[in-house]
Amino acid sequence: MKQAVILAAGEGQRLRPFTATKPKVMLTIAGKPILQYVVESLARRGIRNIVLVVGYRRQQIFDSVGSGEELGVEITYVTQEKQLGTAHALAQAKAKVDKEFLVLPGDNLIDADTIACLESLTPDAMLVKRVDNPLRYGVVTLAESAVKDITEKPKEAASNIVNTGIYAFTRKIFDFIESELDIPDVLNKMIAQGHQVRARETDSTWLDVAYPWDILSLNSIVLPRIPASLGGIIETGASLKGLVSVGKDTVIRSNCYISGPVVIGTGCEIGPNACILPATSIGNNVVISPFTEIKNSVIGNDVSLGPGCFIQDSVIDRGSIIEGQFTAFSRQAEVKIDDEHHSVSVGAMLGEDCQIGSGVVAQSGVVVGNHSQIQALKIISGRLPDRSLVI
């Protein structure tokens, strides 16, 4: 296998507000977009010919990965104008693919070792994995190593073996797409007509991000793999322990306490007297004021946190300005996403460019839409749409 097709056209509506302004593949995990992890994993396996199917807010993907030269690959773009499904997306790449090729989702965290599990199989083949929550995925029925059926998001799961969305195909797949919109439906059609689709189970990293709090899960898994690096200025009296990566031109002021794994981007100003605890990612050009404590959270680029904030298990998107004494403690909470209800331990999910006044308390599980404004001393809960004004 020397070529791969990455499907990166989707939006990810269940991840709003974070995908209202960016494609799902551009969500940042431990300082990098998810898509970049996929491209780098392919490059490590020597697969450098990549066809990238884009659609929703595709300009952000162009700006991020460009021609692929900086990542050591060559990228060809094709566009899925309407996001109708994975098979429809793959069909857009028909004119660009070789005789054999891999297909991968651009919005999953995939290791090079995961890709290697599939390379030894002759197409047509798919990668499967055992998970704890199979109802979120396509459940795969196997007979030895042959796929018998794929059932998307069943009400009851016959097994915990699910489809990862990673495939090895030949061009013959296009003969079966026709009016089918999703790849699992195409495979079920192939199997019904007597064609064999083989499966390989993997224990390597494959992680999906479907809900806002999944960003935290992926972040905590990736961070321990990032080596320690001190590229900024660490003032006397600051204490850094464990795996801590500090970007260029970042200043860690005196008496700060940082316990890794933690990633801090470029051009940040941290402290003095700030506390950053494990499983925290901080983007570029972030200001964290004195006596602020952050734990197990993802802070986007250009965020400013005032003094005395306490933030746990939270995601704060780029450009948000938060004044002092903001509190987002993590507790078990019921969070509604579309018609689904989830019980999760989470703090606050804040969209981009929010303005939060001093002394605001975010109840566990609150989801605040992009460009919202919350005046001082308010208690916020539930789900606030984009451009909300709380006075």
N, C-alpha and C positions, 0 to 999 in steps of 0.2 A: 504494500500500500504506500503510494507516494502522494496521494491527493486526498483532501478532506473537504466536505461541505459543512459549513457551520450555519445553523439556522438562527438568525439573530433579528428577525423582523417583528417580533411580538412586543406587546406593551406590558402585560402583567397587571391587570386591573385590580387584583386582590392586594397588590402591593402599594396601592395609592395611600398616602399622597406622594410617595417617593417616585412613582412612575408617571405621574401626571406631567412632568416636565422632562423626563428622560426615559429612554428605552430600558427595559428590564436588564439587558446585558450590560448596561453602564452603571448599575448599582455598585458602589465601592465597598469592597471587603478588604480590610487590613491595608488600606492605602492604594488598591488597584481595582479597576473595573473587573467584574466577573469574566467578561469576554477575554481580557488579557491573559487570565490564568489558562483559559482553554487554548488560546493560540500558543502560549509558551509551552504547554504540555505537548502539543503536536510537534513543535519545533524540537523538543528534546527527544522525540521518537523519530526524528529525521523526516517528518512530513512537513514540507515547506510550501507546497502548492495548495493554496487554500482558496476556495470559493465561498464568499461571505454573502448570505442572503439577508438583505436589510429591508426595512420598511418604515416602521414607526420611528419618527424623529431620527432618521438615518444620518443627518448631517453631523450629529454628535459622535456617531461611530466613525465617520470619515475623519473628523478632526482628531479623534483619539488614536486610532491605529493606522490611518493613512494607507500607504502602499504596503505596509508590513515590514519595510526595510529595517526599521529600528528594532524589530522583534525577530529579525533573522528569517522572515518568510516573505513569500510573494502572494499578495492578496488580489483576487479578482472579485469585483462587486456585481451582484445582480439584485434587482429590486422586486419585492412582492408588494404591489401597490395596495392591495386589500389583504388584510391578515385573515385568511379564510381557513388556515390549517397547515399542519406540518407537511403533508403530502403536496398540497398546493404550493407551498414554499419551495420544496425540493424540485418540483416541476419547473420552476423558474430557472434552475441551474442546468437544465438538460443540455443546452448547447455548449456548456463549459466543462463538463466532466469527462474523465477518461473512461476506459473500459471497466475499471474497478475503483472504488472510492469509499471512504468512510463518511458517515453522517453523524454529526454531533449537535446537541443543543448548546447554544451560546450562553445560556442563562443558568447553567449548572457548573458547580465546582468539580473539575475533572483532573485527576493526576495523570502524569505520563504513564505510570504503572497500570492505571485503569485502561488506557488506550492499548497498552501492550497485550492485555488479556484477550483482545479481539483480533489482533493482527495475525495470530496463528491459524485462525479459522478461514476456510474458503467461503466466500459469499455464496448465497445470501445468509447473513448471520446477525444476531443481535446480542447485546450484553444485558444480563439480568443481575439483580442483587436482592438479597434478603433484607427486609426492613421491618421496623416495629409497627409502622402505620400504613399498611398496604392500601387502605381505602382511598388514600390521596392519589394513587397512581394507577397505571394499567397493570392488572394482575395477570401473570403469565402462567398458563398450564403447559407442563412439559411431559413428554414421554421419553425418558432417558435424556438425551441432549437435543431432541427435536421439539420445536414449538408446535403445540396443538391449537392454542387459542390465546387471544389477548382480550381481556375484558376491562374496559376503561372505567375506573372509579366505581366499582361495584358496591352495592349496598351491603353485601356480605362477601368476604374474601375467601376463596377456596384455598389460598396459600399466602405466604408472605413473600413470594418471589415476584418482583415487579420489573417492568420495562424501564431501562435507564434512558431510552431515547438515543442510544449509541448503536449504530448499525454499520455493517459492511455489506455493500451492495455492488452489483454489476449494473450496467445500463439497462438490463432487462427489467428492472424495477419500473421504468417508465411505461412499459407495455401494460402495466396493471393499474397505474394511477387513474387514468381516465377521469371519471367524475368524482372519485374519492378525494376527500379533503385532508384526511389524517393518515399518517403512515401506519398505525396499528390496523386500520380498516383495510389498507392495501395488503398488508401481510396476511390478515385473515382471509382475504380473497385468494391470495396466492396459495395458501395452505389448502383451502377448500377445493382448489383446482389441481391438487396433487403435487404442488411444488414444496420442496423441503426448505424450511428455515431453521437453522441450527442456533442454539443458545450456548453462551458461555457465562458462567457465574463468576462474579468478581467480589473480592473482599477489599479491594482498594477504594480510594476516595471517590465517591460520587455523591454530591450533596445538592439538593434542589432548594431554591428559595421561592416559596409560594406566598408567604405571609410576611408582614413587616418585621415580626420578631425573629423570623428565620435569619435576618441579616445578623443578628447578635450571635446566633448559633454558629453560622459559618465563620464569623469573625473570630470567635473563641477557638475554633479548630485551626484556622490558618495562622494565627499570631505566633504560636509556639514554634513554627517552622521558619520564622524570619530571624536571621542572625542579628546579634547585637551590633549596633553601629552608632558611633557618636560623631555626627557631622556638624553639630552646632557648638554653642558656647555653654559650658556648664560652670556656673558660678560656685565659688567656695561655699561650703555648707549644704549644697544640694546632695541628696542621697538617691542613687540609682541602683536598684537591685534586680537581678535576673536579666532576662532578655529584653533590653530596651533599645529601640532604634530611634535616633534623633536626626532629623534632616538638616540640610545645610541652612545656615543663617538663622536657625532657631536658638533662642536664648532660654535656658533653664535658670531662673533666678535662685538666689540663696534660700536655703531652708525648705526647698521643695522636696517632696518624697514621692518617688516613682518606683513602683514595683511591677516588674514585667510578668507576662509578656505585654508590652506596650509599644505601639508605633506612633511616633509624632512626626508630622510632615515638615516641610521647609517653611522658613519665614515666620515661625510661631513665637509668641512670647508667653512663657509659662511662669506664673507666680509673681513675687515670692510667696512662700508659705502655701503653695498649692499641693494637693495630694492626688496622685493619679494611680489607681489600683489596677490589678490585673485584668486582662482581656479588654483593654481600651485602645481604640484607634482614634487618632486625632489627625485631621487633614492639614492642608497648607494654610498659612496666614491666619492661624487661629490665635485668639487672645484668651487666656485663662487667668483670671484675676486672683488676688490673694485670698486664701482661706476657702477656696473652692475645692470640693472633693468629687472625683468622678470614678465610677467603678463599672466594669463590664458594659461599656457603651461605645457607640460610634458617633463621632463628632465630625461633621463635614467641613469642607473648605470655607474659609472666610467667616467662621462663626466667632462671636464674641460672647464670653461668659463673664458676668460681673462678679464682684466679691461675695463670698459666703454662699455659693450655690452648692447643693447636694444632689448629685445625679447618679442614679443606679439603673442598670438594665434598660437604657434608653437609646434612641436614635434621634439625632438632631441634624437636620439636613443643612446644606450649604447656605451661607449668607444670613443666618438667623442671628439676631441681636437680642441677648437676654441680660437684663439688668440684675442687680444683686439679690441675694436671698431667694433665688428660685429653687424650689424643692420638687424633685421627682423620685420619690422612693419606690422601690419595687415591692409589690405584693401580688398575691394571686388575684386575678381579675377576670371578669367575663368580658370578652371583646367580640363585637359583632362585625363580621366581614361579609358584605352582601346579605345572603340569607343564612349564613353560617354563624354559629355561636361557639367560641373557643374559650376554654379556661386556661390561662397562661400566667406565668409569673413574669411581669414586665413593668417597666416604669412608664415613660412617656415616649410617644412617637410624634416628632415635630417635623412638618414639612419645611421647605426652603423659604428663606426671606421672611421669617416670622419676627415680629416685634413683641417681646415679652417684658412687661413692666416689673418693677422690683416687688419682692415679696409674694410672687405668684406661687401657688401650690398646685401641682399637677397630680391628680389622683391616678392611681395605677391603671394602666390600660388606656389612657386618654390618647386619642389620635387627633392631631391638630393639622388642618389643611394648610397648603402653601399660602404665603402672603397674608397670614392672619395677624391680627393685632389684639393683644391682651393687655388691658390696663392693669395698673399696680394693685396688689393685694386681693386678686381674684383667686377663686378655686375653680379649676377647670376639670371636666370629666366627660366621658362619653366620646362622641365623634363630632368634631367641628369641621364643616366644609371649608374649601378654599376661600380665602379672603373674608374669613369671619372677623367680626369686631365684637369684643367682649368689654363692656364698659361698666 
